[in-house]
Amino acid sequence: ASQRTVSLGFPAVHLEQGLKGNIHFYRPSDSDLDKQFAIKTNEAGEQVISIGSLQKGLWKIKISWTAGNTAFFDEKVITL
C-alpha cells in the first residue's frame, strides 16, 4: 500500500520571519478523530504529513501560523 501524505507549502518570506503555528485536521462528523500537528517545515518551506491513519471522508485542514508579528489563517477541505 502506498503511503498517503498531504504536502503544505509556506511562503519563503514567512520562513525568514520565524514561522510558527499549528495544522489542525478537523473531522466535522466526529471531532474525536481530529489531529493536530505543529508546523515544522523543511528548508524549502514545505511540510509533508502522513495521513495514512486518517479515516476516509471529509476533512477540513485549518492552518494557523504567525510570521514576524502577523497572524495568518487558511482552511482547505479535502476528501479522503
The first five atom37 places (N, CA, C, CB, O) and aatype in JSON, in Angstrom:
{
  "aatype": [0, 15, 5, 1, 16, 19, 15, 10, 7, 13, 14, 0, 19, 8, 10, 6, 5, 7, 10, 11, 7, 2, 9, 8, 13, 18, 1, 14, 15, 3, 15, 3, 10, 3, 11, 5, 13, 0, 9, 11, 16, 2, 6, 0, 7, 6, 5, 19, 9, 15, 9, 7, 15, 10, 5, 11, 7, 10, 17, 11, 9, 11, 9, 15, 17, 16, 0, 7, 2, 16, 0, 13, 13, 3, 6, 11, 19, 9, 16, 10],
  "atom_mask": [
    [1, 1, 1, 1, 1],
    [1, 1, 1, 1, 1],
    [1, 1, 1, 1, 1],
    [1, 1, 1, 1, 1],
    [1, 1, 1, 1, 1],
    [1, 1, 1, 1, 1],
    [1, 1, 1, 1, 1],
    [1, 1, 1, 1, 1],
    [1, 1, 1, 0, 1],
    [1, 1, 1, 1, 1],
    [1, 1, 1, 1, 1],
    [1, 1, 1, 1, 1],
    [1, 1, 1, 1, 1],
    [1, 1, 1, 1, 1],
    [1, 1, 1, 1, 1],
    [1, 1, 1, 1, 1],
    [1, 1, 1, 1, 1],
    [1, 1, 1, 0, 1],
    [1, 1, 1, 1, 1],
    [1, 1, 1, 1, 1],
    [1, 1, 1, 0, 1],
    [1, 1, 1, 1, 1],
    [1, 1, 1, 1, 1],
    [1, 1, 1, 1, 1],
    [1, 1, 1, 1, 1],
    [1, 1, 1, 1, 1],
    [1, 1, 1, 1, 1],
    [1, 1, 1, 1, 1],
    [1, 1, 1, 1, 1],
    [1, 1, 1, 1, 1],
    [1, 1, 1, 1, 1],
    [1, 1, 1, 1, 1],
    [1, 1, 1, 1, 1],
    [1, 1, 1, 1, 1],
    [1, 1, 1, 1, 1],
    [1, 1, 1, 1, 1],
    [1, 1, 1, 1, 1],
    [1, 1, 1, 1, 1],
    [1, 1, 1, 1, 1],
    [1, 1, 1, 1, 1],
    [1, 1, 1, 1, 1],
    [1, 1, 1, 1, 1],
    [1, 1, 1, 1, 1],
    [1, 1, 1, 1, 1],
    [1, 1, 1, 0, 1],
    [1, 1, 1, 1, 1],
    [1, 1, 1, 1, 1],
    [1, 1, 1, 1, 1],
    [1, 1, 1, 1, 1],
    [1, 1, 1, 1, 1],
    [1, 1, 1, 1, 1],
    [1, 1, 1, 0, 1],
    [1, 1, 1, 1, 1],
    [1, 1, 1, 1, 1],
    [1, 1, 1, 1, 1],
    [1, 1, 1, 1, 1],
    [1, 1, 1, 0, 1],
    [1, 1, 1, 1, 1],
    [1, 1, 1, 1, 1],
    [1, 1, 1, 1, 1],
    [1, 1, 1, 1, 1],
    [1, 1, 1, 1, 1],
    [1, 1, 1, 1, 1],
    [1, 1, 1, 1, 1],
    [1, 1, 1, 1, 1],
    [1, 1, 1, 1, 1],
    [1, 1, 1, 1, 1],
    [1, 1, 1, 0, 1],
    [1, 1, 1, 1, 1],
    [1, 1, 1, 1, 1],
    [1, 1, 1, 1, 1],
    [1, 1, 1, 1, 1],
    [1, 1, 1, 1, 1],
    [1, 1, 1, 1, 1],
    [1, 1, 1, 1, 1],
    [1, 1, 1, 1, 1],
    [1, 1, 1, 1, 1],
    [1, 1, 1, 1, 1],
    [1, 1, 1, 1, 1],
    [1, 1, 1, 1, 1]
  ],
  "atom_positions": [
    [[0.85, -1.19, 0.0], [0.0, 0.0, 0.0], [0.88, 1.24, 0.0], [-0.96, 0.0, 1.23], [1.89, 1.3, 0.7]],
    [[0.5, 2.22, -0.78], [1.29, 3.45, -0.84], [1.0, 4.3, 0.39], [0.99, 4.23, -2.13], [-0.08, 4.25, 0.97]],
    [[1.98, 5.08, 0.76], [1.85, 5.97, 1.91], [1.12, 7.23, 1.48], [3.25, 6.32, 2.52], [1.58, 7.92, 0.57]],
    [[-0.01, 7.53, 2.11], [-0.77, 8.73, 1.77], [-0.23, 9.91, 2.57], [-2.28, 8.52, 2.05], [-0.03, 9.82, 3.78]],
    [[0.0, 11.02, 1.87], [0.51, 12.22, 2.54], [-0.19, 13.46, 2.01], [2.03, 12.34, 2.33], [-0.78, 13.45, 0.93]],
    [[-0.12, 14.52, 2.79], [-0.54, 15.85, 2.38], [0.7, 16.73, 2.47], [-1.72, 16.41, 3.27], [1.42, 16.7, 3.47]],
    [[0.94, 17.51, 1.43], [2.09, 18.42, 1.42], [1.57, 19.86, 1.47], [2.98, 18.19, 0.15], [0.73, 20.25, 0.67]],
    [[2.09, 20.63, 2.42], [1.71, 22.03, 2.57], [2.94, 22.9, 2.34], [1.11, 22.29, 3.97], [4.04, 22.56, 2.77]],
    [[2.74, 24.02, 1.66], [3.85, 24.93, 1.39], [3.59, 26.29, 2.0], [0.0, 0.0, 0.0], [2.46, 26.78, 2.0]],
    [[4.65, 26.91, 2.52], [4.55, 28.23, 3.12], [5.49, 29.18, 2.39], [4.88, 28.18, 4.65], [6.54, 28.75, 1.91]],
    [[5.14, 30.47, 2.29], [5.98, 31.44, 1.58], [7.35, 31.59, 2.24], [5.29, 32.81, 1.52], [7.46, 31.56, 3.47]],
    [[8.38, 31.74, 1.43], [9.75, 31.87, 1.93], [9.87, 33.07, 2.87], [10.74, 32.01, 0.76], [10.61, 33.01, 3.85]],
    [[9.16, 34.14, 2.57], [9.26, 35.34, 3.41], [8.77, 35.03, 4.83], [8.44, 36.5, 2.8], [9.28, 35.62, 5.78]],
    [[7.8, 34.13, 4.98], [7.32, 33.76, 6.31], [8.38, 32.97, 7.06], [6.02, 32.94, 6.2], [8.52, 33.12, 8.28]],
    [[9.12, 32.12, 6.35], [10.19, 31.35, 7.0], [11.26, 32.29, 7.54], [10.81, 30.34, 6.01], [11.77, 32.09, 8.64]],
    [[11.58, 33.31, 6.77], [12.6, 34.27, 7.18], [12.18, 35.04, 8.43], [12.9, 35.25, 6.05], [13.02, 35.48, 9.21]],
    [[10.86, 35.19, 8.62], [10.35, 35.95, 9.76], [10.13, 35.07, 10.99], [9.04, 36.63, 9.37], [9.67, 35.57, 12.02]],
    [[10.44, 33.78, 10.91], [10.26, 32.9, 12.06], [8.86, 32.35, 12.14], [0.0, 0.0, 0.0], [8.1, 32.69, 13.06]],
    [[8.51, 31.5, 11.21], [7.16, 30.93, 11.12], [6.91, 29.96, 12.26], [6.97, 30.21, 9.77], [7.74, 29.09, 12.54]],
    [[5.75, 30.11, 12.93], [5.32, 29.19, 13.99], [3.82, 28.99, 13.86], [5.7, 29.74, 15.41], [3.1, 29.91, 13.46]],
    [[3.35, 27.79, 14.2], [1.91, 27.59, 14.15], [1.5, 26.14, 14.24], [0.0, 0.0, 0.0], [2.3, 25.27, 14.57]],
    [[0.22, 25.91, 13.93], [-0.37, 24.58, 14.04], [-1.2, 24.25, 12.82], [-1.22, 24.48, 15.3], [-1.76, 25.12, 12.16]],
    [[-1.28, 22.94, 12.54], [-2.12, 22.41, 11.48], [-3.13, 21.49, 12.15], [-1.27, 21.64, 10.37], [-2.76, 20.55, 12.85]],
    [[-4.4, 21.78, 11.94], [-5.47, 21.04, 12.6], [-6.28, 20.3, 11.53], [-6.38, 21.99, 13.43], [-6.92, 20.93, 10.69]],
    [[-6.26, 18.99, 11.57], [-7.13, 18.18, 10.72], [-8.43, 17.99, 11.48], [-6.47, 16.8, 10.34], [-8.48, 17.28, 12.48]],
    [[-9.48, 18.64, 10.99], [-10.78, 18.67, 11.68], [-11.76, 17.78, 10.95], [-11.32, 20.12, 11.76], [-11.96, 17.91, 9.74]],
    [[-12.37, 16.87, 11.69], [-13.37, 15.95, 11.12], [-14.75, 16.43, 11.57], [-13.11, 14.46, 11.58], [-15.13, 16.21, 12.72]],
    [[-15.51, 17.09, 10.68], [-16.81, 17.65, 11.09], [-17.77, 16.62, 11.68], [-17.47, 18.3, 9.91], [-18.54, 16.93, 12.58]],
    [[-17.72, 15.39, 11.18], [-18.68, 14.38, 11.63], [-18.27, 13.69, 12.93], [-18.87, 13.35, 10.55], [-19.1, 13.01, 13.54]],
    [[-17.01, 13.84, 13.37], [-16.55, 13.16, 14.58], [-15.27, 13.83, 15.09], [-16.29, 11.65, 14.31], [-14.17, 13.5, 14.65]],
    [[-15.43, 14.77, 16.02], [-14.27, 15.54, 16.49], [-13.28, 14.67, 17.26], [-14.73, 16.69, 17.37], [-12.14, 15.09, 17.47]],
    [[-13.68, 13.47, 17.68], [-12.74, 12.56, 18.35], [-11.61, 12.13, 17.4], [-13.48, 11.32, 18.89], [-10.56, 11.68, 17.86]],
    [[-11.82, 12.25, 16.09], [-10.82, 11.84, 15.11], [-9.85, 12.97, 14.76], [-11.51, 11.35, 13.86], [-8.89, 12.75, 14.01]],
    [[-10.09, 14.17, 15.29], [-9.24, 15.32, 14.96], [-7.78, 15.04, 15.3], [-9.72, 16.57, 15.72], [-7.46, 14.31, 16.24]],
    [[-6.89, 15.64, 14.49], [-5.45, 15.53, 14.72], [-4.84, 16.92, 14.64], [-4.78, 14.57, 13.68], [-5.28, 17.75, 13.85]],
    [[-3.82, 17.16, 15.47], [-3.1, 18.43, 15.47], [-1.62, 18.16, 15.21], [-3.29, 19.19, 16.81], [-1.06, 17.18, 15.69]],
    [[-1.02, 19.04, 14.44], [0.41, 18.94, 14.15], [1.03, 20.32, 14.31], [0.65, 18.37, 12.71], [0.43, 21.32, 13.9]],
    [[2.21, 20.38, 14.9], [2.96, 21.64, 14.92], [3.57, 21.83, 13.54], [4.07, 21.64, 16.04], [3.96, 20.87, 12.88]],
    [[3.64, 23.08, 13.1], [4.28, 23.36, 11.82], [5.79, 23.19, 11.98], [3.93, 24.8, 11.32], [6.42, 23.86, 12.8]],
    [[6.35, 22.29, 11.17], [7.79, 22.06, 11.14], [8.16, 21.86, 9.68], [8.22, 20.81, 12.02], [8.12, 20.74, 9.16]],
    [[8.53, 22.94, 9.01], [8.81, 22.88, 7.57], [10.26, 22.48, 7.31], [8.51, 24.22, 6.91], [11.13, 22.58, 8.18]],
    [[10.48, 22.03, 6.09], [11.86, 21.83, 5.64], [12.41, 23.17, 5.15], [11.94, 20.73, 4.5], [11.72, 24.19, 5.24]],
    [[13.63, 23.17, 4.64], [14.25, 24.43, 4.22], [13.53, 25.08, 3.05], [15.69, 24.19, 3.84], [13.67, 26.29, 2.84]],
    [[12.77, 24.31, 2.29], [12.03, 24.85, 1.15], [10.66, 25.4, 1.56], [11.85, 23.77, 0.07], [9.9, 25.87, 0.72]],
    [[10.35, 25.34, 2.86], [9.07, 25.85, 3.33], [7.92, 24.88, 3.17], [0.0, 0.0, 0.0], [6.76, 25.28, 3.19]],
    [[8.23, 23.6, 3.01], [7.19, 22.59, 2.83], [7.13, 21.67, 4.05], [7.45, 21.76, 1.56], [8.13, 21.43, 4.72]],
    [[5.93, 21.18, 4.3], [5.74, 20.19, 5.36], [4.9, 19.06, 4.78], [5.06, 20.81, 6.62], [3.83, 19.3, 4.22]],
    [[5.39, 17.85, 4.93], [4.67, 16.67, 4.45], [4.15, 15.92, 5.67], [5.59, 15.74, 3.57], [4.9, 15.59, 6.59]],
    [[2.85, 15.66, 5.67], [2.2, 14.99, 6.8], [1.62, 13.67, 6.32], [1.09, 15.89, 7.43], [0.91, 13.63, 5.32]],
    [[1.91, 12.6, 7.05], [1.35, 11.3, 6.73], [-0.11, 11.27, 7.16], [2.15, 10.17, 7.42], [-0.44, 11.57, 8.31]],
    [[-0.99, 10.91, 6.23], [-2.42, 10.85, 6.56], [-2.95, 9.42, 6.45], [-3.23, 11.78, 5.63], [-4.16, 9.2, 6.35]],
    [[-2.03, 8.46, 6.47], [-2.43, 7.07, 6.35], [-3.36, 6.6, 7.45], [0.0, 0.0, 0.0], [-4.15, 5.68, 7.25]],
    [[-3.27, 7.24, 8.63], [-4.1, 6.82, 9.76], [-5.47, 7.5, 9.78], [-3.38, 7.1, 11.06], [-6.32, 7.14, 10.6]],
    [[-5.69, 8.47, 8.9], [-6.97, 9.19, 8.9], [-8.03, 8.39, 8.16], [-6.8, 10.58, 8.26], [-7.77, 7.78, 7.13]],
    [[-9.25, 8.41, 8.7], [-10.34, 7.69, 8.07], [-10.78, 8.4, 6.79], [-11.52, 7.56, 9.03], [-10.61, 9.61, 6.65]],
    [[-11.34, 7.61, 5.87], [-11.85, 8.18, 4.63], [-13.04, 9.09, 4.94], [-12.26, 7.06, 3.63], [-13.77, 8.86, 5.9]],
    [[-13.21, 10.11, 4.11], [-14.32, 11.03, 4.29], [-13.86, 12.47, 4.19], [0.0, 0.0, 0.0], [-12.76, 12.76, 3.71]],
    [[-14.72, 13.37, 4.64], [-14.47, 14.81, 4.55], [-13.66, 15.3, 5.73], [-15.8, 15.58, 4.47], [-13.97, 15.0, 6.88]],
    [[-12.61, 16.06, 5.42], [-11.75, 16.67, 6.44], [-11.58, 18.14, 6.1], [-10.38, 15.96, 6.53], [-11.53, 18.52, 4.93]],
    [[-11.47, 18.97, 7.13], [-11.07, 20.36, 6.96], [-9.68, 20.48, 7.55], [-12.09, 21.36, 7.65], [-9.42, 20.03, 8.66]],
    [[-8.78, 21.1, 6.79], [-7.43, 21.36, 7.27], [-7.38, 22.84, 7.63], [-6.33, 20.98, 6.2], [-7.47, 23.7, 6.76]],
    [[-7.24, 23.13, 8.93], [-7.2, 24.51, 9.41], [-5.76, 24.81, 9.8], [-8.18, 24.73, 10.62], [-5.2, 24.17, 10.7]],
    [[-5.16, 25.78, 9.13], [-3.76, 26.12, 9.35], [-3.69, 27.52, 9.93], [-2.93, 26.01, 8.02], [-4.15, 28.48, 9.3]],
    [[-3.13, 27.64, 11.12], [-2.95, 28.96, 11.71], [-1.48, 29.12, 12.07], [-3.86, 29.16, 12.97], [-0.87, 28.25, 12.69]],
    [[-0.91, 30.26, 11.67], [0.51, 30.49, 11.91], [0.79, 31.97, 12.06], [1.36, 29.9, 10.78], [0.0, 32.83, 11.66]],
    [[1.94, 32.25, 12.64], [2.43, 33.62, 12.73], [3.79, 33.69, 12.05], [2.52, 34.09, 14.21], [4.57, 32.74, 12.07]],
    [[4.05, 34.82, 11.44], [5.34, 35.11, 10.82], [5.66, 36.54, 11.2], [5.32, 34.9, 9.24], [4.94, 37.46, 10.82]],
    [[6.74, 36.73, 11.94], [7.01, 38.06, 12.48], [5.92, 38.39, 13.48], [0.0, 0.0, 0.0], [5.66, 37.61, 14.4]],
    [[5.27, 39.53, 13.32], [4.18, 39.93, 14.22], [2.81, 39.79, 13.57], [4.38, 41.37, 14.67], [1.83, 40.35, 14.07]],
    [[2.74, 39.05, 12.48], [1.48, 38.94, 11.73], [0.92, 37.53, 11.85], [1.7, 39.3, 10.25], [1.64, 36.55, 11.71]],
    [[-0.38, 37.45, 12.11], [-1.07, 36.16, 12.22], [-1.76, 35.83, 10.89], [-2.1, 36.17, 13.37], [-2.29, 36.72, 10.22]],
    [[-1.73, 34.56, 10.52], [-2.35, 34.09, 9.28], [-3.24, 32.89, 9.57], [-1.27, 33.74, 8.22], [-3.02, 32.16, 10.55]],
    [[-4.23, 32.68, 8.71], [-5.1, 31.52, 8.82], [-5.52, 31.1, 7.42], [-6.36, 31.82, 9.71], [-5.82, 31.93, 6.57]],
    [[-5.53, 29.8, 7.19], [-6.02, 29.26, 5.92], [-6.78, 27.99, 6.22], [-4.86, 29.01, 4.91], [-6.47, 27.28, 7.18]],
    [[-7.76, 27.7, 5.4], [-8.57, 26.5, 5.6], [-8.81, 25.86, 4.24], [-9.91, 26.82, 6.3], [-9.18, 26.53, 3.28]],
    [[-8.6, 24.54, 4.18], [-8.86, 23.78, 2.97], [-9.75, 22.6, 3.33], [-7.54, 23.3, 2.31], [-9.71, 22.1, 4.46]],
    [[-10.56, 22.17, 2.39], [-11.4, 20.98, 2.57], [-10.87, 19.9, 1.65], [-12.92, 21.29, 2.26], [-10.65, 20.14, 0.46]],
    [[-10.65, 18.7, 2.2], [-10.22, 17.58, 1.4], [-11.14, 16.39, 1.67], [-8.74, 17.22, 1.7], [-11.74, 16.3, 2.74]],
    [[-11.23, 15.51, 0.71], [-11.96, 14.25, 0.88], [-10.99, 13.11, 0.65], [-13.18, 14.16, -0.1], [-10.34, 13.03, -0.39]],
    [[-10.91, 12.24, 1.62], [-10.0, 11.08, 1.51], [-10.78, 9.86, 1.05], [-9.29, 10.79, 2.85], [-10.21, 8.79, 0.89]]
  ]
}
